């Protein structure tokens, strides 16, 4: 999870961009913070998906192979 200070700064820069505009330095900072946020978010989603097991109504494991592969790669690390 991204620290609250960084989330607050992302929101602050977004608000400023809509109202008065950003300086070149602030625009670069905003871009960097957004990339960092997306990296954390994607990692979180991937972690969640690798812990999913899908069972059909008949009780069979129908988890997609790609998720099973991710899960086995995670166990190796």
C-alpha positions in Angstrom: 0.0 0.0 0.0 1.2 3.5 -0.8 1.8 5.7 2.2 -1.0 8.2 3.0 1.3 11.1 2.4 1.9 10.0 -1.1 -1.8 9.5 -1.8 -2.5 12.9 -0.4 0.2 14.4 -2.7 -1.3 12.6 -5.7 -4.7 14.1 -4.9 -3.2 17.5 -4.2 -1.4 17.6 -7.6 -4.5 16.4 -9.4 -6.6 19.2 -7.9 -4.0 21.8 -8.7 -3.8 20.5 -12.3 -7.5 21.0 -12.7 -7.5 24.5 -11.2 -4.3 26.5 -11.7 -2.1 24.0 -13.7 1.2 22.3 -12.7 4.7 23.5 -13.1 7.1 21.3 -15.1 8.6 19.9 -11.9 5.1 19.2 -10.4 4.0 17.4 -13.6 7.1 15.2 -13.4 6.4 14.5 -9.7 2.8 13.7 -10.5 3.8 11.3 -13.3 6.3 9.5 -11.0 3.8 9.2 -8.2 1.1 7.8 -10.6 3.6 5.2 -11.9 4.4 4.2 -8.3 0.7 4.0 -7.4 0.0 1.8 -10.5 2.9 -0.5 -9.7 1.6 -1.0 -6.1 -2.0 -1.5 -7.4 -1.0 -4.0 -10.0 1.1 -5.9 -7.6 -1.8 -6.1 -5.2 -4.2 -7.3 -7.8 -1.7 -9.9 -9.0 -1.2 -11.1 -5.4 -5.0 -11.4 -5.0 -5.4 -13.4 -8.2 -2.6 -15.8 -7.4 -4.5 -16.7 -4.2 -7.8 -17.4 -6.1 -9.2 -20.9 -6.7 -12.3 -21.3 -8.8 -14.6 -24.2 -8.1 -17.6 -25.0 -10.4 -21.0 -26.2 -9.1 -19.9 -29.8 -9.5 -16.9 -29.2 -7.2 -14.2 -29.3 -9.9 -11.3 -26.9 -9.9 -11.7 -24.7 -13.0 -9.0 -22.2 -12.1 -7.5 -20.9 -15.4 -4.1 -22.3 -16.2 -2.6 -18.9 -16.3 -3.5 -18.3 -12.6 -2.2 -21.8 -11.7 1.1 -20.9 -13.4 1.4 -17.6 -11.5 0.7 -19.5 -8.3 3.4 -22.0 -9.0 5.9 -19.2 -9.9 5.0 -17.5 -6.6 5.8 -20.7 -4.6 9.3 -20.8 -6.3 10.2 -17.3 -5.0 
